[in-house]
Structures are given as structure tokens and as C-alpha cells.
């Protein structure tokens, strides 16, 4: 394990266990560690992180559909019937039963082409979000790195 990792690891474990950071913790960190923590919790960086995860999930779903060649849908019917059990008022109870079956829908050529185009758009959006996240993180890092522990702490918690 390299020397820098040995120095950072105790603070990283402390941050994970506590879930929040105190000014005292920030005073023990190096400027690089503080900037890293602040920027990993930056709203704009997290916004792009969430977008990236969403795009990746949509791409995985399209890839699964295209490789499988079909999608499934649930087809449900609700049946109302009279129960033989009578209440005190001698009225028949009505009950409902929901029955569902899975329907397989093959992916048509047109749907396949549409999904491929959608996947291409998602990949472009993913690359854009990854780039924007990197830019946001780098700008944040450059802004926070020269800050004192107190300034970085206040900036993180604003």
C-alpha cells in the first residue's frame, strides 16, 4: 500500500462511518483530501453522476431487449363473482379475482431500429454528462483546493 493511501484511508473510513464531516475532521485532512470530499458531495457533480447512472441503466435495458429479441407485458383480467358465504344480512358477498398472464412481444424490425437509435442518443448523452461531471469536479476542485479547512467545511455545508 503506498504512503498516500495509508494517510487517506483512516479519514475515508471515518467519513464513511460518520456519514458527515466535522470541522475537526477537515482540519486533520490535507487540502487535497478536503477538496476531494467537498467535490464528491457537490450538487452539480452529483446531478451528473445521477444522470450518468440513469443513462447507463437505460442502455443496459435496451441491450437486454435487443439481445433477447422480445419484450414481455403483463395482461390482466379482473373477474367479479359472488361468494357463497352469506353475511348476517343474508346478502351475497361479491369478490374479485385478478388473473395475469405474461405475453411475449417479438421486437419488430421497426422497433429494433428505433431502440438502436435511442441507444445511440443515450450514448451521446452519457458521454456529454461524463464530460460535464468531469468539468464540474475539476472546477470545484480548483476552487476548494486553496481554501482553509474552515472555508472548505463551510463551502461543503452551504
C-alpha positions as CSV (number, residue, x, y, z in Angstrom):
1,X,0.0,0.0,0.0
2,X,1.5,3.4,-1.0
3,X,2.2,6.1,1.6
4,X,-0.5,8.5,0.4
5,X,-3.2,5.8,0.6
6,X,-2.1,4.9,4.1
7,X,-2.6,8.6,5.1
8,X,-6.0,8.9,3.4
9,X,-7.5,5.6,4.4
10,X,-8.3,6.4,8.1
11,X,-10.0,9.6,7.1
12,X,-12.0,7.9,4.4
13,X,-13.2,5.2,6.8
14,X,-14.1,7.9,9.3
15,X,-16.1,9.7,6.7
16,X,-18.0,6.6,5.7
17,X,-18.8,5.6,9.2
18,X,-19.9,9.0,10.4
19,X,-21.8,10.0,7.2
20,X,-21.0,13.6,7.9
21,X,-17.8,15.6,8.4
22,X,-16.9,17.8,11.2
23,X,-14.6,20.9,11.1
24,X,-12.2,18.9,13.3
25,X,-12.0,16.2,10.6
26,X,-11.4,18.8,7.9
27,X,-8.6,20.3,10.0
28,X,-6.9,16.8,10.0
29,X,-7.2,16.4,6.3
30,X,-4.8,17.6,3.6
31,X,-6.1,20.2,1.2
32,X,-6.3,17.5,-1.5
33,X,-8.4,15.3,0.8
34,X,-10.7,18.2,1.7
35,X,-11.2,19.2,-2.0
36,X,-11.9,15.6,-2.9
37,X,-14.6,15.3,-0.2
38,X,-16.2,18.6,-1.0
39,X,-16.3,18.0,-4.7
40,X,-17.6,14.4,-4.4
41,X,-20.5,15.9,-2.4
42,X,-21.1,18.8,-4.8
43,X,-24.7,19.1,-6.0
44,X,-23.7,19.7,-9.6
45,X,-21.3,16.8,-9.7
46,X,-23.9,14.5,-8.1
47,X,-26.5,15.7,-10.6
48,X,-24.3,14.5,-13.5
49,X,-23.5,11.3,-11.5
50,X,-27.2,10.5,-11.3
51,X,-27.7,11.3,-15.0
52,X,-24.8,9.0,-15.9
53,X,-26.3,6.2,-13.8
54,X,-29.7,6.7,-15.4
55,X,-28.3,6.7,-19.0
56,X,-26.3,3.5,-18.2
57,X,-29.4,1.8,-16.9
58,X,-31.4,2.7,-20.0
59,X,-28.6,1.5,-22.3
60,X,-28.5,-1.8,-20.4
61,X,-32.2,-2.3,-20.7
62,X,-32.1,-1.6,-24.5
63,X,-29.1,-4.0,-24.9
64,X,-31.0,-6.7,-22.9
65,X,-34.2,-6.2,-25.1
66,X,-32.2,-6.3,-28.3
67,X,-30.2,-9.4,-27.4
68,X,-33.3,-11.2,-26.2
69,X,-35.3,-10.3,-29.2
70,X,-38.6,-9.8,-27.4
71,X,-40.3,-8.0,-24.6
72,X,-42.9,-9.1,-22.1
73,X,-46.1,-7.5,-20.9
74,X,-48.5,-8.5,-18.3
75,X,-52.1,-9.0,-19.5
76,X,-54.5,-9.0,-16.5
77,X,-58.2,-9.6,-16.2
78,X,-60.4,-8.9,-13.2
79,X,-63.3,-11.2,-12.6
80,X,-66.1,-10.4,-10.1
81,X,-68.0,-13.3,-8.7
82,X,-70.5,-14.0,-5.9
83,X,-69.2,-15.7,-2.8
84,X,-71.4,-18.5,-1.4
85,X,-70.8,-17.2,2.1
86,X,-73.8,-15.1,3.4
87,X,-73.4,-12.3,5.8
88,X,-75.8,-11.7,8.7
89,X,-78.0,-9.6,6.4
90,X,-78.3,-12.6,4.1
91,X,-76.7,-10.7,1.2
92,X,-74.2,-12.4,-1.1
93,X,-70.7,-11.1,-0.9
94,X,-69.1,-10.1,-4.1
95,X,-65.4,-10.9,-4.5
96,X,-62.9,-10.1,-7.3
97,X,-60.1,-12.2,-8.6
98,X,-57.2,-10.8,-10.7
99,X,-55.6,-13.2,-13.1
100,X,-52.5,-12.2,-15.0
101,X,-50.6,-13.8,-17.8
102,X,-47.3,-12.8,-19.4
103,X,-47.5,-12.0,-23.1
104,X,-44.3,-12.2,-25.2
105,X,-44.0,-9.5,-27.8
106,X,-41.3,-10.0,-30.5
107,X,-39.2,-7.0,-31.4
108,X,-40.1,-5.9,-34.9
109,X,-37.5,-4.5,-37.3
110,X,-39.0,-1.1,-36.9
111,X,-38.9,-1.4,-33.1
112,X,-35.3,-2.7,-33.3
113,X,-34.2,0.3,-35.4
114,X,-36.0,2.7,-33.0
115,X,-34.2,1.1,-30.0
116,X,-30.8,1.3,-31.8
117,X,-31.4,5.0,-32.5
118,X,-32.5,5.6,-28.9
119,X,-29.3,3.8,-27.7
120,X,-27.1,5.9,-29.9
121,X,-28.8,9.1,-28.4
122,X,-28.3,7.8,-24.9
123,X,-24.6,7.0,-25.5
124,X,-24.1,10.6,-26.7
125,X,-26.0,12.0,-23.7
126,X,-23.9,9.7,-21.4
127,X,-20.6,11.0,-22.9
128,X,-21.8,14.6,-22.6
129,X,-22.8,14.0,-18.9
130,X,-19.5,12.3,-18.1
131,X,-17.6,15.2,-19.7
132,X,-19.8,17.8,-17.7
133,X,-19.3,15.8,-14.5
134,X,-15.5,15.9,-15.0
135,X,-15.6,19.6,-15.8
136,X,-17.7,20.3,-12.7
137,X,-15.5,18.3,-10.5
138,X,-12.3,19.9,-11.8
139,X,-13.7,23.4,-11.4
140,X,-14.9,22.6,-7.8
141,X,-11.5,21.0,-7.0
142,X,-9.6,24.1,-8.3
143,X,-11.9,26.4,-6.3
144,X,-11.7,24.4,-3.0
145,X,-8.0,23.3,-3.0
146,X,-6.6,26.7,-1.8
147,X,-9.3,27.1,0.9
148,X,-8.6,26.7,4.6
149,X,-10.2,23.8,6.5
150,X,-12.9,26.1,7.8
151,X,-13.6,27.6,4.4
152,X,-13.8,24.2,2.8
153,X,-16.1,22.9,5.6
154,X,-18.4,25.9,5.2
155,X,-18.4,25.6,1.4
156,X,-19.4,21.9,1.7
157,X,-22.2,22.6,4.1
158,X,-23.8,25.6,2.4
